[in-house]
């Protein structure tokens, strides 16, 4: 377990925040890219 105020707790929060930022970035860019690709395909489906 992590002791409050110890270096282990600091590294734990550092890793948690880093993991959260990376996960948020991947989801954000992935979702925005998916939306752009979807709209791009719809625009190309002109009769």
CHARMM internal coordinates of N, CA and C (Angstrom, degrees):
IC EDIT
DIST 1 N 1 CA 1.4685
DIST 1 CA 1 C 1.5207
ANGL 1 N 1 CA 1 C 110.59
DIST 1 C 2 N 1.3220
ANGL 1 CA 1 C 2 N 115.81
DIHE 1 N 1 CA 1 C 2 N 161.49
DIST 2 N 2 CA 1.4575
ANGL 1 C 2 N 2 CA 120.97
DIHE 1 CA 1 C 2 N 2 CA -179.20
DIST 2 CA 2 C 1.5185
ANGL 2 N 2 CA 2 C 110.06
DIHE 1 C 2 N 2 CA 2 C -94.53
DIST 2 C 3 N 1.3333
ANGL 2 CA 2 C 3 N 115.61
DIHE 2 N 2 CA 2 C 3 N 135.03
DIST 3 N 3 CA 1.4630
ANGL 2 C 3 N 3 CA 119.79
DIHE 2 CA 2 C 3 N 3 CA 178.37
DIST 3 CA 3 C 1.5253
ANGL 3 N 3 CA 3 C 108.36
DIHE 2 C 3 N 3 CA 3 C -91.74
DIST 3 C 4 N 1.3236
ANGL 3 CA 3 C 4 N 116.56
DIHE 3 N 3 CA 3 C 4 N 130.49
DIST 4 N 4 CA 1.4617
ANGL 3 C 4 N 4 CA 120.71
DIHE 3 CA 3 C 4 N 4 CA -178.32
DIST 4 CA 4 C 1.5177
ANGL 4 N 4 CA 4 C 109.90
DIHE 3 C 4 N 4 CA 4 C -62.66
DIST 4 C 5 N 1.3334
ANGL 4 CA 4 C 5 N 116.48
DIHE 4 N 4 CA 4 C 5 N 130.47
DIST 5 N 5 CA 1.4550
ANGL 4 C 5 N 5 CA 120.84
DIHE 4 CA 4 C 5 N 5 CA 179.10
DIST 5 CA 5 C 1.5124
ANGL 5 N 5 CA 5 C 112.58
DIHE 4 C 5 N 5 CA 5 C 91.09
DIST 5 C 6 N 1.3286
ANGL 5 CA 5 C 6 N 117.85
DIHE 5 N 5 CA 5 C 6 N -8.23
DIST 6 N 6 CA 1.4665
ANGL 5 C 6 N 6 CA 120.59
DIHE 5 CA 5 C 6 N 6 CA -179.52
DIST 6 CA 6 C 1.5147
ANGL 6 N 6 CA 6 C 111.06
DIHE 5 C 6 N 6 CA 6 C -87.20
DIST 6 C 7 N 1.3238
ANGL 6 CA 6 C 7 N 116.42
DIHE 6 N 6 CA 6 C 7 N 168.43
DIST 7 N 7 CA 1.4655
ANGL 6 C 7 N 7 CA 120.48
DIHE 6 CA 6 C 7 N 7 CA 179.99
DIST 7 CA 7 C 1.5235
ANGL 7 N 7 CA 7 C 110.31
DIHE 6 C 7 N 7 CA 7 C -66.91
DIST 7 C 8 N 1.3422
ANGL 7 CA 7 C 8 N 116.44
DIHE 7 N 7 CA 7 C 8 N -29.25
DIST 8 N 8 CA 1.4615
ANGL 7 C 8 N 8 CA 119.47
DIHE 7 CA 7 C 8 N 8 CA 178.24
DIST 8 CA 8 C 1.5236
ANGL 8 N 8 CA 8 C 110.33
DIHE 7 C 8 N 8 CA 8 C -63.07
DIST 8 C 9 N 1.3482
ANGL 8 CA 8 C 9 N 116.40
DIHE 8 N 8 CA 8 C 9 N -40.57
DIST 9 N 9 CA 1.4567
ANGL 8 C 9 N 9 CA 119.91
DIHE 8 CA 8 C 9 N 9 CA 179.03
DIST 9 CA 9 C 1.5263
ANGL 9 N 9 CA 9 C 110.09
DIHE 8 C 9 N 9 CA 9 C -64.45
DIST 9 C 10 N 1.3408
ANGL 9 CA 9 C 10 N 116.51
DIHE 9 N 9 CA 9 C 10 N -38.45
DIST 10 N 10 CA 1.4606
ANGL 9 C 10 N 10 CA 120.04
DIHE 9 CA 9 C 10 N 10 CA 179.16
DIST 10 CA 10 C 1.5192
ANGL 10 N 10 CA 10 C 111.29
DIHE 9 C 10 N 10 CA 10 C -63.96
DIST 10 C 11 N 1.3346
ANGL 10 CA 10 C 11 N 116.49
DIHE 10 N 10 CA 10 C 11 N -44.60
DIST 11 N 11 CA 1.4676
ANGL 10 C 11 N 11 CA 119.79
DIHE 10 CA 10 C 11 N 11 CA 179.08
DIST 11 CA 11 C 1.5230
ANGL 11 N 11 CA 11 C 110.86
DIHE 10 C 11 N 11 CA 11 C -66.98
DIST 11 C 12 N 1.3384
ANGL 11 CA 11 C 12 N 115.71
DIHE 11 N 11 CA 11 C 12 N -33.21
DIST 12 N 12 CA 1.4637
ANGL 11 C 12 N 12 CA 119.61
DIHE 11 CA 11 C 12 N 12 CA 179.18
DIST 12 CA 12 C 1.5227
ANGL 12 N 12 CA 12 C 110.57
DIHE 11 C 12 N 12 CA 12 C -63.27
DIST 12 C 13 N 1.3413
ANGL 12 CA 12 C 13 N 116.47
DIHE 12 N 12 CA 12 C 13 N -47.22
DIST 13 N 13 CA 1.4659
ANGL 12 C 13 N 13 CA 120.06
DIHE 12 CA 12 C 13 N 13 CA -179.81
DIST 13 CA 13 C 1.5219
ANGL 13 N 13 CA 13 C 110.67
DIHE 12 C 13 N 13 CA 13 C -68.83
DIST 13 C 14 N 1.3531
ANGL 13 CA 13 C 14 N 116.57
DIHE 13 N 13 CA 13 C 14 N -36.34
DIST 14 N 14 CA 1.4657
ANGL 13 C 14 N 14 CA 120.07
DIHE 13 CA 13 C 14 N 14 CA 177.78
DIST 14 CA 14 C 1.5317
ANGL 14 N 14 CA 14 C 110.19
DIHE 13 C 14 N 14 CA 14 C -61.14
DIST 14 C 15 N 1.3172
ANGL 14 CA 14 C 15 N 116.84
DIHE 14 N 14 CA 14 C 15 N -46.08
DIST 15 N 15 CA 1.4595
ANGL 14 C 15 N 15 CA 121.01
DIHE 14 CA 14 C 15 N 15 CA 179.02
DIST 15 CA 15 C 1.5205
ANGL 15 N 15 CA 15 C 111.40
DIHE 14 C 15 N 15 CA 15 C -66.29
DIST 15 C 16 N 1.3374
ANGL 15 CA 15 C 16 N 116.45
DIHE 15 N 15 CA 15 C 16 N -38.54
DIST 16 N 16 CA 1.4576
ANGL 15 C 16 N 16 CA 120.06
DIHE 15 CA 15 C 16 N 16 CA -179.07
DIST 16 CA 16 C 1.5247
ANGL 16 N 16 CA 16 C 110.73
DIHE 15 C 16 N 16 CA 16 C -65.03
DIST 16 C 17 N 1.3375
ANGL 16 CA 16 C 17 N 116.32
DIHE 16 N 16 CA 16 C 17 N -45.26
DIST 17 N 17 CA 1.4722
ANGL 16 C 17 N 17 CA 120.35
DIHE 16 CA 16 C 17 N 17 CA 179.64
DIST 17 CA 17 C 1.5248
ANGL 17 N 17 CA 17 C 110.31
DIHE 16 C 17 N 17 CA 17 C -66.54
DIST 17 C 18 N 1.3470
ANGL 17 CA 17 C 18 N 116.68
DIHE 17 N 17 CA 17 C 18 N -41.61
DIST 18 N 18 CA 1.4700
ANGL 17 C 18 N 18 CA 120.35
DIHE 17 CA 17 C 18 N 18 CA 179.76
DIST 18 CA 18 C 1.5247
ANGL 18 N 18 CA 18 C 110.62
DIHE 17 C 18 N 18 CA 18 C -62.72
DIST 18 C 19 N 1.3296
ANGL 18 CA 18 C 19 N 116.24
DIHE 18 N 18 CA 18 C 19 N -44.27
DIST 19 N 19 CA 1.4612
ANGL 18 C 19 N 19 CA 120.41
DIHE 18 CA 18 C 19 N 19 CA 178.62
DIST 19 CA 19 C 1.5246
ANGL 19 N 19 CA 19 C 110.43
DIHE 18 C 19 N 19 CA 19 C -62.76
DIST 19 C 20 N 1.3299
ANGL 19 CA 19 C 20 N 116.81
DIHE 19 N 19 CA 19 C 20 N -40.26
DIST 20 N 20 CA 1.4623
ANGL 19 C 20 N 20 CA 120.80
DIHE 19 CA 19 C 20 N 20 CA 179.48
DIST 20 CA 20 C 1.5181
ANGL 20 N 20 CA 20 C 111.69
DIHE 19 C 20 N 20 CA 20 C -64.37
DIST 20 C 21 N 1.3374
ANGL 20 CA 20 C 21 N 116.45
DIHE 20 N 20 CA 20 C 21 N -42.73
DIST 21 N 21 CA 1.4669
ANGL 20 C 21 N 21 CA 120.19
DIHE 20 CA 20 C 21 N 21 CA -179.71
DIST 21 CA 21 C 1.5247
ANGL 21 N 21 CA 21 C 110.82
DIHE 20 C 21 N 21 CA 21 C -65.71
DIST 21 C 22 N 1.3360
ANGL 21 CA 21 C 22 N 116.77
DIHE 21 N 21 CA 21 C 22 N -42.74
DIST 22 N 22 CA 1.4641
ANGL 21 C 22 N 22 CA 120.34
DIHE 21 CA 21 C 22 N 22 CA 179.92
DIST 22 CA 22 C 1.5287
ANGL 22 N 22 CA 22 C 110.06
DIHE 21 C 22 N 22 CA 22 C -64.44
DIST 22 C 23 N 1.3445
ANGL 22 CA 22 C 23 N 116.40
DIHE 22 N 22 CA 22 C 23 N -44.16
DIST 23 N 23 CA 1.4654
ANGL 22 C 23 N 23 CA 120.45
DIHE 22 CA 22 C 23 N 23 CA 179.91
DIST 23 CA 23 C 1.5217
ANGL 23 N 23 CA 23 C 110.47
DIHE 22 C 23 N 23 CA 23 C -62.56
DIST 23 C 24 N 1.3471
ANGL 23 CA 23 C 24 N 116.32
DIHE 23 N 23 CA 23 C 24 N -44.27
DIST 24 N 24 CA 1.4650
ANGL 23 C 24 N 24 CA 120.72
DIHE 23 CA 23 C 24 N 24 CA 179.59
DIST 24 CA 24 C 1.5283
ANGL 24 N 24 CA 24 C 110.43
DIHE 23 C 24 N 24 CA 24 C -63.29
DIST 24 C 25 N 1.3363
ANGL 24 CA 24 C 25 N 116.85
DIHE 24 N 24 CA 24 C 25 N -40.64
DIST 25 N 25 CA 1.4639
ANGL 24 C 25 N 25 CA 120.38
DIHE 24 CA 24 C 25 N 25 CA -179.70
DIST 25 CA 25 C 1.5225
ANGL 25 N 25 CA 25 C 111.19
DIHE 24 C 25 N 25 CA 25 C -64.85
DIST 25 C 26 N 1.3388
ANGL 25 CA 25 C 26 N 116.57
DIHE 25 N 25 CA 25 C 26 N -43.66
DIST 26 N 26 CA 1.4626
ANGL 25 C 26 N 26 CA 119.52
DIHE 25 CA 25 C 26 N 26 CA -179.54
DIST 26 CA 26 C 1.5204
ANGL 26 N 26 CA 26 C 110.75
DIHE 25 C 26 N 26 CA 26 C -64.14
DIST 26 C 27 N 1.3291
ANGL 26 CA 26 C 27 N 116.44
DIHE 26 N 26 CA 26 C 27 N -43.06
DIST 27 N 27 CA 1.4686
ANGL 26 C 27 N 27 CA 120.18
DIHE 26 CA 26 C 27 N 27 CA -179.65
DIST 27 CA 27 C 1.5222
ANGL 27 N 27 CA 27 C 110.46
DIHE 26 C 27 N 27 CA 27 C -66.59
DIST 27 C 28 N 1.3423
ANGL 27 CA 27 C 28 N 116.28
DIHE 27 N 27 CA 27 C 28 N -41.32
DIST 28 N 28 CA 1.4677
ANGL 27 C 28 N 28 CA 120.08
DIHE 27 CA 27 C 28 N 28 CA -177.51
DIST 28 CA 28 C 1.5310
ANGL 28 N 28 CA 28 C 110.99
DIHE 27 C 28 N 28 CA 28 C -65.05
DIST 28 C 29 N 1.3420
ANGL 28 CA 28 C 29 N 116.82
DIHE 28 N 28 CA 28 C 29 N -51.15
DIST 29 N 29 CA 1.4611
ANGL 28 C 29 N 29 CA 119.81
DIHE 28 CA 28 C 29 N 29 CA -178.63
DIST 29 CA 29 C 1.5292
ANGL 29 N 29 CA 29 C 110.79
DIHE 28 C 29 N 29 CA 29 C -69.01
DIST 29 C 30 N 1.3133
ANGL 29 CA 29 C 30 N 116.97
DIHE 29 N 29 CA 29 C 30 N -36.32
DIST 30 N 30 CA 1.4623
ANGL 29 C 30 N 30 CA 119.97
DIHE 29 CA 29 C 30 N 30 CA 178.82
DIST 30 CA 30 C 1.5248
ANGL 30 N 30 CA 30 C 111.43
DIHE 29 C 30 N 30 CA 30 C -65.63
DIST 30 C 31 N 1.3401
ANGL 30 CA 30 C 31 N 116.36
DIHE 30 N 30 CA 30 C 31 N -43.68
DIST 31 N 31 CA 1.4652
ANGL 30 C 31 N 31 CA 120.39
DIHE 30 CA 30 C 31 N 31 CA -178.69
DIST 31 CA 31 C 1.5248
ANGL 31 N 31 CA 31 C 110.67
DIHE 30 C 31 N 31 CA 31 C -69.49
DIST 31 C 32 N 1.3402
ANGL 31 CA 31 C 32 N 117.18
DIHE 31 N 31 CA 31 C 32 N -42.90
DIST 32 N 32 CA 1.4661
ANGL 31 C 32 N 32 CA 120.50
DIHE 31 CA 31 C 32 N 32 CA 179.56
DIST 32 CA 32 C 1.5319
ANGL 32 N 32 CA 32 C 109.76
DIHE 31 C 32 N 32 CA 32 C -65.16
DIST 32 C 33 N 1.3364
ANGL 32 CA 32 C 33 N 117.16
DIHE 32 N 32 CA 32 C 33 N -39.49
DIST 33 N 33 CA 1.4562
ANGL 32 C 33 N 33 CA 120.39
DIHE 32 CA 32 C 33 N 33 CA 178.02
DIST 33 CA 33 C 1.5238
ANGL 33 N 33 CA 33 C 111.04
DIHE 32 C 33 N 33 CA 33 C -66.24
DIST 33 C 34 N 1.3330
ANGL 33 CA 33 C 34 N 116.69
DIHE 33 N 33 CA 33 C 34 N -37.06
DIST 34 N 34 CA 1.4627
ANGL 33 C 34 N 34 CA 120.69
DIHE 33 CA 33 C 34 N 34 CA 178.26
DIST 34 CA 34 C 1.5265
ANGL 34 N 34 CA 34 C 110.20
DIHE 33 C 34 N 34 CA 34 C -64.82
DIST 34 C 35 N 1.3368
ANGL 34 CA 34 C 35 N 116.28
DIHE 34 N 34 CA 34 C 35 N -41.93
DIST 35 N 35 CA 1.4641
ANGL 34 C 35 N 35 CA 119.71
DIHE 34 CA 34 C 35 N 35 CA 179.65
DIST 35 CA 35 C 1.5197
ANGL 35 N 35 CA 35 C 110.38
DIHE 34 C 35 N 35 CA 35 C -66.04
DIST 35 C 36 N 1.3309
ANGL 35 CA 35 C 36 N 117.46
DIHE 35 N 35 CA 35 C 36 N -41.58
DIST 36 N 36 CA 1.4694
ANGL 35 C 36 N 36 CA 120.27
DIHE 35 CA 35 C 36 N 36 CA 179.20
DIST 36 CA 36 C 1.5285
ANGL 36 N 36 CA 36 C 110.25
DIHE 35 C 36 N 36 CA 36 C -63.92
DIST 36 C 37 N 1.3241
ANGL 36 CA 36 C 37 N 117.21
DIHE 36 N 36 CA 36 C 37 N -43.14
DIST 37 N 37 CA 1.4588
ANGL 36 C 37 N 37 CA 120.24
DIHE 36 CA 36 C 37 N 37 CA 179.82
DIST 37 CA 37 C 1.5253
ANGL 37 N 37 CA 37 C 111.00
DIHE 36 C 37 N 37 CA 37 C -64.95
DIST 37 C 38 N 1.3345
ANGL 37 CA 37 C 38 N 117.31
DIHE 37 N 37 CA 37 C 38 N -38.99
DIST 38 N 38 CA 1.4526
ANGL 37 C 38 N 38 CA 120.91
DIHE 37 CA 37 C 38 N 38 CA -179.08
DIST 38 CA 38 C 1.5266
ANGL 38 N 38 CA 38 C 110.32
DIHE 37 C 38 N 38 CA 38 C -65.45
DIST 38 C 39 N 1.3252
ANGL 38 CA 38 C 39 N 117.31
DIHE 38 N 38 CA 38 C 39 N -46.37
DIST 39 N 39 CA 1.4657
ANGL 38 C 39 N 39 CA 120.97
DIHE 38 CA 38 C 39 N 39 CA 179.86
DIST 39 CA 39 C 1.5299
ANGL 39 N 39 CA 39 C 110.00
DIHE 38 C 39 N 39 CA 39 C -66.38
DIST 39 C 40 N 1.3434
ANGL 39 CA 39 C 40 N 116.52
DIHE 39 N 39 CA 39 C 40 N -34.86
DIST 40 N 40 CA 1.4676
ANGL 39 C 40 N 40 CA 120.34
DIHE 39 CA 39 C 40 N 40 CA 179.27
DIST 40 CA 40 C 1.5317
ANGL 40 N 40 CA 40 C 110.27
DIHE 39 C 40 N 40 CA 40 C -64.82
DIST 40 C 41 N 1.3341
ANGL 40 CA 40 C 41 N 116.75
DIHE 40 N 40 CA 40 C 41 N -41.43
DIST 41 N 41 CA 1.4656
ANGL 40 C 41 N 41 CA 120.30
DIHE 40 CA 40 C 41 N 41 CA 178.84
DIST 41 CA 41 C 1.5283
ANGL 41 N 41 CA 41 C 110.67
DIHE 40 C 41 N 41 CA 41 C -66.40
DIST 41 C 42 N 1.3201
ANGL 41 CA 41 C 42 N 117.72
DIHE 41 N 41 CA 41 C 42 N -38.94
DIST 42 N 42 CA 1.4619
ANGL 41 C 42 N 42 CA 120.82
DIHE 41 CA 41 C 42 N 42 CA 179.88
DIST 42 CA 42 C 1.5275
ANGL 42 N 42 CA 42 C 110.40
DIHE 41 C 42 N 42 CA 42 C -65.35
DIST 42 C 43 N 1.3457
ANGL 42 CA 42 C 43 N 117.10
DIHE 42 N 42 CA 42 C 43 N -37.62
DIST 43 N 43 CA 1.4601
ANGL 42 C 43 N 43 CA 120.50
DIHE 42 CA 42 C 43 N 43 CA -179.87
DIST 43 CA 43 C 1.5287
ANGL 43 N 43 CA 43 C 111.03
DIHE 42 C 43 N 43 CA 43 C -69.35
DIST 43 C 44 N 1.3341
ANGL 43 CA 43 C 44 N 116.72
DIHE 43 N 43 CA 43 C 44 N -27.47
DIST 44 N 44 CA 1.4658
ANGL 43 C 44 N 44 CA 119.77
DIHE 43 CA 43 C 44 N 44 CA -178.78
DIST 44 CA 44 C 1.5263
ANGL 44 N 44 CA 44 C 111.75
DIHE 43 C 44 N 44 CA 44 C -82.94
DIST 44 C 45 N 1.3295
ANGL 44 CA 44 C 45 N 117.47
DIHE 44 N 44 CA 44 C 45 N -10.53
DIST 45 N 45 CA 1.4677
ANGL 44 C 45 N 45 CA 120.20
DIHE 44 CA 44 C 45 N 45 CA -177.95
DIST 45 CA 45 C 1.5323
ANGL 45 N 45 CA 45 C 110.61
DIHE 44 C 45 N 45 CA 45 C -89.78
DIST 45 C 46 N 1.3202
ANGL 45 CA 45 C 46 N 116.62
DIHE 45 N 45 CA 45 C 46 N 42.67
DIST 46 N 46 CA 1.4726
ANGL 45 C 46 N 46 CA 119.64
DIHE 45 CA 45 C 46 N 46 CA 178.11
DIST 46 CA 46 C 1.5242
ANGL 46 N 46 CA 46 C 109.59
DIHE 45 C 46 N 46 CA 46 C -82.03
DIST 46 C 47 N 1.3104
ANGL 46 CA 46 C 47 N 118.11
DIHE 46 N 46 CA 46 C 47 N 139.38
DIST 47 N 47 CA 1.4749
ANGL 46 C 47 N 47 CA 121.75
DIHE 46 CA 46 C 47 N 47 CA -178.46
DIST 47 CA 47 C 1.5229
ANGL 47 N 47 CA 47 C 111.67
DIHE 46 C 47 N 47 CA 47 C -70.63
END
COOR INIT
IC SEED 1 N 1 CA 1 C
IC BUILD
